[in-house]
Amino acid sequence: MHAPQLVERVRGGDRRALARAITLVENGAEELSAIMAGLAPGTGRARVVGFTGSPGVGKSTTTNAVVRAVRAKGLTVAVLAVDPSSPFTGGALLGDRVRMQEHATDPGVYIRSMANRGHLGGLSWATPHALRVLDAAGFDVILVETVGVGQAEVEIAGRADTTVVLSAPGMGDAVQAAKAGVLEVADVFAVNKADRDGARATLRELRQMVAMKDRADDEWKPPIVLTVAAEDEGITELWERVEEHFAHLEATGGLAGRRRARARDEVQAIVLERLRSRLGGLGEEAGLDALAREVAEGRSDPYAAAEALLEELGA
């Protein structure tokens, strides 16, 4: 299927074309730039909501429940679930297809799992491009579920309009939140598994940490919602808080600012990736090995060598 035909079918909502386009994105196919160019006019309409948190807090269960809440409002929804890749085999257990089977036959829901392929930050390198494909396909809401790797998982804040940070009682998540800078990226907090002992203590800890940050009068203050996702408890309220945050962004101009920042990061990532690719293509003849030898032997420094290499690349 040629790029123009694929683009037309993706924008028409064809699921097979959509799956094909995301696969091409993951593989970094040659026609990727033509596909992105064709899809660009149809992007910018979907609401992107990210779900992050430590492993075991119930991200998949919560995402599954939120899909039901979104569909109850008559909105179409796409789920992009990122799973960790094995450092040994490179494979990944894409378990969200199993966890979200109840939505498999719903024409208003599309679920896609992606391996992070070793990319840090809780997402895959292909995530921004996959979001563009799903946006152009006409979905009203895109839910992104991150890997769940702990303290390095804040990249979602640069990819979503609203970031939901999940915690659970007895996991020390309030302390982890402070350590990892999660307070800065969370737009909404959810204390999941709130039927367990310690839920109220976790709620108090999060409230104290949220209160510690100085905010302007018109600045958004992250709400904290108690949920039991497995029983659908608190999910309606959680989605209401997400909608309130989105309305706040629209009213204050923050939405346009976030999306500009997202586009800037995406462009920068592509430039850096192409530079890395060109760098990887340099052999001994281009002087990379010679420069490395000079730095290792103390006859040059890394900055001077980098400048020489950039000059060689024409960058």
C-alpha positions as CSV (number, residue, x, y, z in Angstrom):
1,M,0.0,0.0,0.0
2,H,1.5,3.4,-1.1
3,A,1.7,6.2,1.4
4,P,-1.1,8.4,-0.1
5,Q,-3.5,5.5,-0.1
6,L,-2.5,4.5,3.4
7,V,-3.1,8.1,4.6
8,E,-6.5,8.3,3.0
9,R,-7.6,5.0,4.6
10,V,-6.2,6.0,8.0
11,R,-8.1,9.3,7.9
12,G,-11.2,7.3,6.9
13,G,-11.0,5.2,10.0
14,D,-9.9,1.9,8.4
15,R,-8.5,-0.2,11.2
16,R,-6.2,-2.4,9.1
17,A,-4.6,0.8,7.6
18,L,-4.3,2.2,11.1
19,A,-2.5,-0.9,12.4
20,R,-0.3,-0.9,9.3
21,A,0.6,2.8,9.8
22,I,1.6,2.3,13.5
23,T,3.7,-0.7,12.5
24,L,5.5,1.4,10.0
25,V,6.0,4.0,12.7
26,E,7.5,1.5,15.1
27,N,9.8,0.2,12.4
28,G,11.0,3.6,11.3
29,A,10.0,2.9,7.7
30,E,11.3,5.0,4.8
31,E,7.8,6.2,3.9
32,L,7.3,7.5,7.4
33,S,7.9,11.1,6.5
34,A,5.4,11.0,3.6
35,I,2.8,9.4,5.9
36,M,3.3,12.1,8.6
37,A,3.0,14.8,6.0
38,G,-0.3,13.4,4.7
39,L,-1.7,13.0,8.2
40,A,-0.7,16.4,9.5
41,P,-3.8,18.4,8.4
42,G,-6.0,15.9,10.3
43,T,-4.2,16.2,13.7
44,G,-4.7,18.4,16.7
45,R,-8.3,17.4,17.6
46,A,-7.9,14.4,20.0
47,R,-7.5,14.8,23.8
48,V,-4.4,12.9,25.0
49,V,-4.5,11.6,28.5
50,G,-1.5,9.8,30.1
51,F,-1.6,7.2,32.9
52,T,1.6,6.6,34.8
53,G,2.7,5.2,38.2
54,S,4.7,2.4,39.8
55,P,4.2,-1.2,38.7
56,G,1.3,-2.8,40.5
57,V,-0.8,0.3,41.1
58,G,-3.4,-0.8,38.6
59,K,-2.7,1.3,35.5
60,S,-4.2,-1.2,33.1
61,T,-7.3,-1.8,35.2
62,T,-7.8,1.9,35.6
63,T,-7.3,2.6,31.9
64,N,-9.8,-0.2,31.1
65,A,-12.4,1.3,33.5
66,V,-11.8,4.8,32.0
67,V,-12.5,3.5,28.5
68,R,-15.9,2.5,29.8
69,A,-16.5,5.9,31.3
70,V,-15.4,7.7,28.0
71,R,-17.6,5.4,25.9
72,A,-20.6,6.1,28.2
73,K,-20.3,9.7,27.1
74,G,-20.5,8.7,23.4
75,L,-16.8,9.5,22.7
76,T,-14.5,7.3,20.6
77,V,-11.3,6.2,22.3
78,A,-7.9,4.8,21.4
79,V,-5.6,3.2,23.9
80,L,-1.8,3.1,23.4
81,A,-0.3,0.9,26.0
82,V,3.5,0.7,26.2
83,D,5.1,-2.5,27.6
84,P,8.7,-3.1,28.6
85,S,11.0,-5.0,26.2
86,S,13.1,-7.8,27.5
87,P,16.8,-6.8,27.6
88,F,17.7,-10.4,26.6
89,T,15.3,-11.2,23.8
90,G,14.0,-7.8,22.8
91,G,10.5,-9.2,23.0
92,A,7.6,-7.9,25.1
93,L,4.5,-9.4,26.7
94,L,1.8,-7.0,25.3
95,G,-0.6,-7.9,28.1
96,D,-3.1,-5.1,27.6
97,R,-4.8,-6.9,24.8
98,V,-5.7,-9.6,27.4
99,R,-6.7,-7.1,30.1
100,M,-9.0,-5.1,27.9
101,Q,-10.7,-7.9,26.0
102,E,-14.2,-6.6,26.9
103,H,-13.7,-3.7,24.4
104,A,-12.4,-5.8,21.6
105,T,-15.7,-5.8,19.7
106,D,-16.5,-2.2,20.3
107,P,-16.1,-0.2,17.0
108,G,-15.6,2.9,19.0
109,V,-12.5,1.6,20.8
110,Y,-9.0,0.8,19.4
111,I,-6.3,-0.8,21.5
112,R,-2.7,-0.9,20.5
113,S,0.2,-2.2,22.6
114,M,3.8,-1.1,21.8
115,A,7.1,-2.4,23.2
116,N,9.4,0.4,24.5
117,R,12.4,-1.3,22.9
118,G,14.7,-0.1,25.6
119,H,13.6,3.5,25.5
120,L,13.7,5.1,28.9
121,G,11.1,7.4,30.4
122,G,8.2,4.9,30.3
123,L,7.3,5.3,26.6
124,S,8.5,4.1,23.2
125,W,10.5,6.3,20.8
126,A,7.6,5.8,18.3
127,T,5.0,7.1,20.8
128,P,4.7,10.7,19.5
129,H,4.3,9.5,15.9
130,A,1.7,6.8,16.9
131,L,-0.2,9.5,18.7
132,R,-0.3,11.5,15.5
133,V,-1.6,8.5,13.6
134,L,-4.4,7.9,16.1
135,D,-5.3,11.6,16.2
136,A,-5.6,11.7,12.4
137,A,-7.8,8.6,12.5
138,G,-10.4,10.7,14.2
139,F,-10.5,9.4,17.8
140,D,-11.9,11.8,20.3
141,V,-9.7,10.6,23.2
142,I,-6.4,8.9,23.2
143,L,-5.3,7.2,26.5
144,V,-1.6,6.4,26.9
145,E,-0.5,3.9,29.5
146,T,3.2,4.0,30.3
147,V,5.5,1.1,31.2
148,G,5.5,1.4,34.9
149,V,9.3,1.5,35.6
150,G,9.4,3.7,38.7
151,Q,11.4,6.9,39.1
152,A,12.3,7.6,35.5
153,E,8.8,7.6,34.2
154,V,8.0,11.3,33.7
155,E,8.3,11.6,29.9
156,I,4.5,11.2,29.5
157,A,4.1,14.7,30.8
158,G,5.6,16.0,27.5
159,R,3.3,13.8,25.4
160,A,-0.1,14.2,27.0
161,D,-2.6,17.1,27.5
162,T,-3.4,15.7,31.0
163,T,-1.3,13.3,33.1
164,V,-2.9,11.1,35.7
165,V,-0.5,9.7,38.3
166,L,-1.7,6.6,40.1
167,S,-0.6,5.4,43.5
168,A,-1.8,2.7,45.8
169,P,-1.8,2.2,49.6
170,G,1.3,0.5,51.2
171,M,3.7,1.1,48.3
172,G,5.4,4.3,49.6
173,D,4.2,6.1,46.5
174,A,4.0,9.5,48.1
175,V,7.7,9.4,48.9
176,Q,8.5,8.1,45.5
177,A,6.4,10.9,44.0
178,A,8.5,13.5,45.8
179,K,11.8,11.8,44.8
180,A,10.9,11.3,41.2
181,G,9.5,14.8,40.5
182,V,6.1,13.3,39.8
183,L,4.4,16.1,41.7
184,E,5.5,18.4,38.9
185,V,4.1,16.2,36.1
186,A,0.8,15.2,37.7
187,D,-2.3,17.0,36.7
188,V,-4.6,14.6,38.5
189,F,-3.7,12.0,41.2
190,A,-5.6,8.8,41.7
191,V,-5.2,6.6,44.8
192,N,-6.2,3.3,43.4
193,K,-7.1,0.2,45.4
194,A,-8.7,2.6,47.9
195,D,-10.5,-0.3,49.6
196,R,-7.2,-1.4,51.2
197,D,-5.8,-0.4,54.5
198,G,-3.7,2.7,54.3
199,A,-5.6,4.5,51.5
200,R,-6.5,7.5,53.7
201,A,-2.9,7.8,54.9
202,T,-1.7,7.8,51.2
203,L,-4.4,10.5,50.5
204,R,-3.1,12.6,53.4
205,E,0.5,12.3,52.3
206,L,-0.3,13.4,48.7
207,R,-2.4,16.3,50.0
208,Q,0.5,17.5,52.1
209,M,2.9,17.3,49.2
210,V,0.5,19.1,46.8
211,A,0.0,21.8,49.4
212,M,3.7,22.4,49.8
213,K,4.1,23.8,46.3
214,D,3.5,27.5,45.8
215,R,0.9,28.3,43.1
216,A,-0.5,31.4,41.5
217,D,-4.2,32.0,42.1
218,D,-5.1,30.9,38.6
219,E,-2.8,27.9,38.5
220,W,-4.2,24.4,38.4
221,K,-4.0,22.5,41.7
222,P,-3.9,18.7,41.1
223,P,-7.0,17.0,42.6
224,I,-6.7,13.6,44.3
225,V,-9.3,11.0,43.6
226,L,-9.9,7.7,45.5
227,T,-10.6,4.8,43.1
228,V,-11.2,1.1,43.1
229,A,-10.8,0.5,39.4
230,A,-11.5,-3.2,39.6
231,E,-15.0,-2.3,40.9
232,D,-15.5,0.9,38.8
233,E,-15.6,3.0,42.0
234,G,-14.4,6.6,41.6
235,I,-13.8,6.2,37.9
236,T,-16.6,8.6,36.9
237,E,-15.2,11.2,39.3
238,L,-11.7,10.6,38.0
239,W,-12.8,11.3,34.4
240,E,-14.6,14.4,35.5
241,R,-11.4,15.8,37.1
242,V,-9.6,15.0,33.8
243,E,-12.3,16.9,31.8
244,E,-12.0,19.8,34.3
245,H,-8.3,20.0,33.7
246,F,-8.7,20.0,30.0
247,A,-11.3,22.8,30.3
248,H,-8.9,24.7,32.4
249,L,-6.1,24.4,29.8
250,E,-8.5,25.6,27.1
251,A,-9.6,28.6,29.2
252,T,-6.1,29.7,30.1
253,G,-4.3,29.0,26.8
254,G,-2.3,26.3,28.4
255,L,-3.5,23.6,25.9
256,A,-1.9,25.4,22.9
257,G,1.3,25.9,24.9
258,R,1.5,22.3,25.8
259,R,0.9,21.2,22.2
260,R,3.6,23.6,20.9
261,A,6.0,22.2,23.4
262,R,5.1,18.7,22.4
263,A,5.7,19.5,18.7
264,R,9.0,21.1,19.5
265,D,10.2,18.1,21.4
266,E,9.1,15.8,18.5
267,V,11.0,17.8,15.9
268,Q,14.1,17.9,18.2
269,A,13.9,14.2,18.7
270,I,13.8,13.6,14.9
271,V,16.8,15.9,14.3
272,L,18.8,14.1,17.1
273,E,17.9,10.7,15.7
274,R,19.0,11.6,12.2
275,L,22.3,13.0,13.6
276,R,22.8,9.8,15.5
277,S,22.1,7.8,12.4
278,R,24.6,9.8,10.4
279,L,27.1,9.5,13.3
280,G,26.6,5.7,13.2
281,G,27.4,5.7,9.5
282,L,30.8,7.3,10.1
283,G,33.7,5.0,9.9
284,E,37.4,5.2,10.6
285,E,37.9,7.2,7.4
286,A,35.7,10.0,8.8
287,G,38.0,10.5,11.7
288,L,35.7,9.3,14.6
289,D,38.2,6.7,15.7
290,A,41.1,9.0,15.4
291,L,39.2,11.7,17.5
292,A,38.3,9.1,20.1
293,R,42.0,8.0,20.3
294,E,43.1,11.6,20.8
295,V,40.6,12.1,23.7
296,A,41.6,8.8,25.3
297,E,45.3,9.7,25.2
298,G,44.7,13.2,26.6
299,R,45.8,15.0,23.3
300,S,42.3,16.5,22.9
301,D,39.2,17.0,25.0
302,P,35.6,15.7,24.3
303,Y,34.2,19.1,23.4
304,A,36.9,19.8,20.8
305,A,36.4,16.4,19.4
306,A,32.6,16.9,19.3
307,E,33.0,20.2,17.5
308,A,35.3,18.6,14.9
309,L,32.8,15.8,14.4
310,L,29.9,18.2,14.0
311,E,31.9,20.1,11.4
312,E,32.5,16.8,9.6
313,L,28.8,16.1,9.7
314,G,28.0,19.6,8.4
315,A,25.8,20.3,11.4
